[in-house]
């Protein structure tokens, strides 16, 4: 019984994950994450 449920659960979680990523991109979260990553990298090497 569990062998039949596992693939269905994996596909469902994959679809939910993709939907969350798309929602975050539509809200502009990707730009915010990139800006924070750039700031962090510049601080680590001592430029910023």
N, CA, C and O atoms as a Tinker XYZ file with bonds, in Angstrom:
   192  protein
     1  N      0.823000   -1.196000    0.000000    73     2
     2  CA     0.000000    0.000000    0.000000    64     1     3
     3  C      0.867000    1.259000    0.000000    63     2     4     5
     4  O      0.570000    2.213000   -0.719000    81     3
     5  N      1.932000    1.269000    0.797000    73     3     6
     6  CA     2.787000    2.455000    0.857000    64     5     7
     7  C      3.551000    2.663000   -0.441000    63     6     8     9
     8  O      3.911000    3.795000   -0.765000    81     7
     9  N      3.808000    1.594000   -1.192000    73     7    10
    10  CA     4.510000    1.719000   -2.466000    64     9    11
    11  C      3.666000    2.473000   -3.489000    63    10    12    13
    12  O      4.216000    3.087000   -4.403000    81    11
    13  N      2.363000    2.438000   -3.354000    73    11    14
    14  CA     1.484000    3.152000   -4.273000    64    13    15
    15  C      1.325000    4.613000   -3.867000    63    14    16    17
    16  O      1.087000    5.471000   -4.717000    81    15
    17  N      1.454000    4.896000   -2.588000    73    15    18
    18  CA     1.244000    6.258000   -2.095000    64    17    19
    19  C      2.487000    7.120000   -2.276000    63    18    20    21
    20  O      2.370000    8.321000   -2.516000    81    19
    21  N      3.666000    6.535000   -2.167000    73    19    22
    22  CA     4.910000    7.302000   -2.205000    64    21    23
    23  C      5.075000    8.115000   -3.496000    63    22    24    25
    24  O      5.376000    9.305000   -3.404000    81    23
    25  N      4.894000    7.538000   -4.694000    73    23    26
    26  CA     5.046000    8.350000   -5.907000    64    25    27
    27  C      4.020000    9.480000   -6.005000    63    26    28    29
    28  O      4.328000   10.565000   -6.500000    81    27
    29  N      2.818000    9.221000   -5.537000    73    27    30
    30  CA     1.778000   10.255000   -5.566000    64    29    31
    31  C      2.161000   11.400000   -4.643000    63    30    32    33
    32  O      2.005000   12.566000   -5.003000    81    31
    33  N      2.657000   11.079000   -3.461000    73    31    34
    34  CA     3.077000   12.110000   -2.513000    64    33    35
    35  C      4.262000   12.896000   -3.063000    63    34    36    37
    36  O      4.323000   14.114000   -2.895000    81    35
    37  N      5.196000   12.226000   -3.712000    73    35    38
    38  CA     6.359000   12.917000   -4.276000    64    37    39
    39  C      5.937000   13.902000   -5.360000    63    38    40    41
    40  O      6.421000   15.033000   -5.399000    81    39
    41  N      5.044000   13.477000   -6.230000    73    39    42
    42  CA     4.573000   14.362000   -7.300000    64    41    43
    43  C      3.801000   15.538000   -6.708000    63    42    44    45
    44  O      3.960000   16.674000   -7.155000    81    43
    45  N      2.973000   15.272000   -5.715000    73    43    46
    46  CA     2.201000   16.344000   -5.092000    64    45    47
    47  C      3.120000   17.369000   -4.430000    63    46    48    49
    48  O      2.904000   18.574000   -4.565000    81    47
    49  N      4.143000   16.899000   -3.718000    73    47    50
    50  CA     5.079000   17.822000   -3.082000    64    49    51
    51  C      5.893000   18.594000   -4.111000    63    50    52    53
    52  O      6.198000   19.768000   -3.898000    81    51
    53  N      6.247000   17.960000   -5.216000    73    51    54
    54  CA     6.970000   18.644000   -6.280000    64    53    55
    55  C      6.126000   19.765000   -6.875000    63    54    56    57
    56  O      6.629000   20.863000   -7.117000    81    55
    57  N      4.856000   19.495000   -7.110000    73    55    58
    58  CA     3.957000   20.512000   -7.671000    64    57    59
    59  C      3.767000   21.660000   -6.691000    63    58    60    61
    60  O      3.777000   22.824000   -7.092000    81    59
    61  N      3.594000   21.347000   -5.412000    73    59    62
    62  CA     3.436000   22.395000   -4.400000    64    61    63
    63  C      4.703000   23.240000   -4.304000    63    62    64    65
    64  O      4.626000   24.464000   -4.196000    81    63
    65  N      5.862000   22.598000   -4.342000    73    63    66
    66  CA     7.124000   23.330000   -4.286000    64    65    67
    67  C      7.307000   24.254000   -5.480000    63    66    68    69
    68  O      7.746000   25.394000   -5.329000    81    67
    69  N      6.969000   23.760000   -6.664000    73    67    70
    70  CA     7.081000   24.594000   -7.864000    64    69    71
    71  C      6.121000   25.774000   -7.802000    63    70    72    73
    72  O      6.461000   26.877000   -8.231000    81    71
    73  N      4.922000   25.548000   -7.270000    73    71    74
    74  CA     3.950000   26.633000   -7.134000    64    73    75
    75  C      4.454000   27.695000   -6.165000    63    74    76    77
    76  O      4.270000   28.889000   -6.402000    81    75
    77  N      5.088000   27.267000   -5.074000    73    75    78
    78  CA     5.619000   28.232000   -4.107000    64    77    79
    79  C      6.766000   29.041000   -4.698000    63    78    80    81
    80  O      6.870000   30.242000   -4.450000    81    79
    81  N      7.624000   28.398000   -5.474000    73    79    82
    82  CA     8.718000   29.113000   -6.127000    64    81    83
    83  C      8.157000   30.146000   -7.110000    63    82    84    85
    84  O      8.618000   31.287000   -7.145000    81    83
    85  N      7.176000   29.749000   -7.895000    73    83    86
    86  CA     6.565000   30.677000   -8.856000    64    85    87
    87  C      5.898000   31.850000   -8.140000    63    86    88    89
    88  O      5.998000   32.991000   -8.591000    81    87
    89  N      5.225000   31.575000   -7.036000    73    87    90
    90  CA     4.583000   32.643000   -6.269000    64    89    91
    91  C      5.622000   33.623000   -5.722000    63    90    92    93
    92  O      5.412000   34.835000   -5.750000    81    91
    93  N      6.735000   33.097000   -5.229000    73    91    94
    94  CA     7.796000   33.958000   -4.724000    64    93    95
    95  C      8.417000   34.813000   -5.809000    63    94    96    97
    96  O      8.729000   35.980000   -5.575000    81    95
    97  N      8.600000   34.252000   -6.989000    73    95    98
    98  CA     9.159000   35.013000   -8.109000    64    97    99
    99  C      8.193000   36.115000   -8.526000    63    98   100   101
   100  O      8.620000   37.232000   -8.818000    81    99
   101  N      6.901000   35.817000   -8.558000    73    99   102
   102  CA     5.908000   36.826000   -8.935000    64   101   103
   103  C      5.867000   37.966000   -7.926000    63   102   104   105
   104  O      5.578000   39.103000   -8.300000    81   103
   105  N      6.148000   37.689000   -6.654000    73   103   106
   106  CA     6.146000   38.728000   -5.619000    64   105   107
   107  C      7.437000   39.537000   -5.623000    63   106   108   109
   108  O      7.519000   40.551000   -4.930000    81   107
   109  N      8.444000   39.119000   -6.381000    73   107   110
   110  CA     9.695000   39.851000   -6.444000    64   109   111
   111  C     10.689000   39.424000   -5.382000    63   110   112   113
   112  O     11.645000   40.148000   -5.104000    81   111
   113  N     10.483000   38.272000   -4.789000    73   111   114
   114  CA    11.373000   37.805000   -3.730000    64   113   115
   115  C     12.753000   37.434000   -4.276000    63   114   116   117
   116  O     13.746000   37.516000   -3.553000    81   115
   117  N     12.822000   37.029000   -5.539000    73   115   118
   118  CA    14.113000   36.646000   -6.120000    64   117   119
   119  C     15.066000   37.839000   -6.142000    63   118   120   121
   120  O     16.261000   37.681000   -5.893000    81   119
   121  N     14.554000   39.009000   -6.434000    73   119   122
   122  CA    15.386000   40.217000   -6.445000    64   121   123
   123  C     15.890000   40.547000   -5.044000    63   122   124   125
   124  O     17.042000   40.945000   -4.872000    81   123
   125  N     15.038000   40.382000   -4.058000    73   123   126
   126  CA    15.432000   40.672000   -2.680000    64   125   127
   127  C     16.510000   39.701000   -2.212000    63   126   128   129
   128  O     17.471000   40.107000   -1.557000    81   127
   129  N     16.356000   38.425000   -2.543000    73   127   130
   130  CA    17.353000   37.426000   -2.144000    64   129   131
   131  C     18.681000   37.702000   -2.831000    63   130   132   133
   132  O     19.733000   37.602000   -2.200000    81   131
   133  N     18.652000   38.049000   -4.113000    73   131   134
   134  CA    19.880000   38.345000   -4.849000    64   133   135
   135  C     20.578000   39.574000   -4.272000    63   134   136   137
   136  O     21.802000   39.579000   -4.135000    81   135
   137  N     19.824000   40.604000   -3.936000    73   135   138
   138  CA    20.416000   41.809000   -3.364000    64   137   139
   139  C     21.074000   41.513000   -2.017000    63   138   140   141
   140  O     22.160000   42.019000   -1.735000    81   139
   141  N     20.427000   40.703000   -1.188000    73   139   142
   142  CA    21.007000   40.343000    0.108000    64   141   143
   143  C     22.259000   39.494000   -0.076000    63   142   144   145
   144  O     23.230000   39.657000    0.663000    81   143
   145  N     22.248000   38.590000   -1.051000    73   143   146
   146  CA    23.420000   37.750000   -1.304000    64   145   147
   147  C     24.595000   38.583000   -1.771000    63   146   148   149
   148  O     25.728000   38.338000   -1.356000    81   147
   149  N     24.353000   39.558000   -2.622000    73   147   150
   150  CA    25.430000   40.426000   -3.100000    64   149   151
   151  C     26.007000   41.221000   -1.940000    63   150   152   153
   152  O     27.226000   41.331000   -1.807000    81   151
   153  N     25.137000   41.776000   -1.098000    73   151   154
   154  CA    25.609000   42.541000    0.054000    64   153   155
   155  C     26.447000   41.682000    0.993000    63   154   156   157
   156  O     27.491000   42.117000    1.478000    81   155
   157  N     25.989000   40.475000    1.242000    73   155   158
   158  CA    26.705000   39.564000    2.122000    64   157   159
   159  C     28.077000   39.222000    1.553000    63   158   160   161
   160  O     29.066000   39.221000    2.286000    81   159
   161  N     28.148000   38.937000    0.274000    73   159   162
   162  CA    29.433000   38.591000   -0.345000    64   161   163
   163  C     30.403000   39.767000   -0.295000    63   162   164   165
   164  O     31.591000   39.587000   -0.028000    81   163
   165  N     29.899000   40.960000   -0.550000    73   163   166
   166  CA    30.773000   42.137000   -0.512000    64   165   167
   167  C     31.291000   42.407000    0.892000    63   166   168   169
   168  O     32.423000   42.861000    1.058000    81   167
   169  N     30.471000   42.131000    1.909000    73   167   170
   170  CA    30.913000   42.313000    3.288000    64   169   171
   171  C     31.947000   41.264000    3.672000    63   170   172   173
   172  O     32.882000   41.561000    4.416000    81   171
   173  N     31.789000   40.038000    3.172000    73   171   174
   174  CA    32.713000   38.968000    3.518000    64   173   175
   175  C     34.118000   39.212000    2.976000    63   174   176   177
   176  O     35.105000   38.890000    3.637000    81   175
   177  N     34.208000   39.780000    1.777000    73   175   178
   178  CA    35.537000   40.016000    1.201000    64   177   179
   179  C     36.070000   41.394000    1.568000    63   178   180   181
   180  O     37.194000   41.741000    1.203000    81   179
   181  N     35.279000   42.180000    2.284000    73   179   182
   182  CA    35.767000   43.445000    2.829000    64   181   183
   183  C     35.629000   44.642000    1.918000    63   182   184   185
   184  O     36.251000   45.672000    2.179000    81   183
   185  N     34.849000   44.558000    0.872000    73   183   186
   186  CA    34.686000   45.704000   -0.021000    64   185   187
   187  C     33.585000   46.638000    0.488000    63   186   188   189
   188  O     33.720000   47.861000    0.435000    81   187
   189  N     32.490000   46.041000    0.983000    73   187   190
   190  CA    31.322000   46.848000    1.355000    64   189   191
   191  C     31.321000   47.360000    2.733000    63   190   192
   192  O     30.382000   48.047000    3.135000    81   191
